[in-house]
């Protein structure tokens, strides 16, 4: 259970990082 939970947390953090990087990339293009 703990291993699965850790993987889920890592995947969630990865998704958040991807979204943030995409937003920054779009903002840099707009600005």
C-alpha angles and dihedrals in degrees: 000000000000093000091051091047092050091050090050091050091048091049091049092050090048091052091050091049091050092050092048093048091049091050092049090048092052092046091050090052093048093046 
